[in-house]
Amino acid sequence: MWKEKITKLCEKFDGVASVAICGLESGEELILRPDFVMPSASTIKLPILLCLYDSIAQGILSAADTVELTGEDLTGGSGILSMLQPGREYTLYEYALLMIVLSDNTAANVLIKELGTDAINRYIRTLGLTDTVLARKMMDFEARKRGVDNFTSVRDMKKLLEYIYRNEDTMTEVLDILKRQMCRDLVPHLMPEGTVLAHKTGGLPDVMHDAGILYGKEPVLFCVFLKGYRDPAEAKRLHNTIGELIYQEFGRASR
């Protein structure tokens, strides 16, 4: 029944709802509009995180490497680094943690600068992601007005999350960072306190996304991407209700 309920909710939604929900052990899944390419918003920070840790695994970088925060790095939107005095050095781990846990845009831009846009996009291709592209830094709305944006799809995010789950032994620190996520007002909002998720949200005035893994009686991958709605409160309610239905089906006995 959970599949039918979510499908009906998405069909009634005043906008485009692209959804993937997959039991990672049973294979039971619901996929709606998987190929619909949308602006990624902050979900693009997921492949940035993975690219960083791939470079660390290869010995190119270390999580303990430090990078000075400069005035040119500071940007607005979510996060706290933009409120701090430039000139201090932070480790790559600290930038990664802030980029995910608080969706810090300044931290993301520092990591983009350190890794390189071309290198991140090459890494994205190695994962087999065909709809995902990093074309601009965070908060570069002038670029967005020119049509230059970061894009992804539920199909790609599903593939990325499956990659993380299937390589859990080498993704310990990546998963630890994702499980510390503090933006929990979308899919997890109606789940009981203590429910364990590793996920990343993303939002712009015209998009609202949440993608991750819920650890319960069966680990379940979820991607809920919304676009083109008129009422942000309705979009948030859809996220919340889908999350509640996912939890009822998969989430009991969280670890």
Secondary structure, DSSP 8 states (H G I E B T S, - for coil): -HHHHHHHHHHHSSSEEEEEEEETTT--EEEESTT--EE-GGGGHHHHHHHHHHHHHTTSS-TT-EEE--GGG---SSSSGGGS-TT-EEEHHHHHHHHHHS--HHHHHHHHHHH-HHHHHHHHHHTT-SS-B--S-TT-HHHHHTT---EE-HHHHHHHHHHHHHTGGG-HHHHHHHHT----SSTTTTS-TT-EEEEEEEEETTEEEEEEEEESSS-EEEEEEEES-S-HHHHHHHHHHHHHHHIIIIISS--
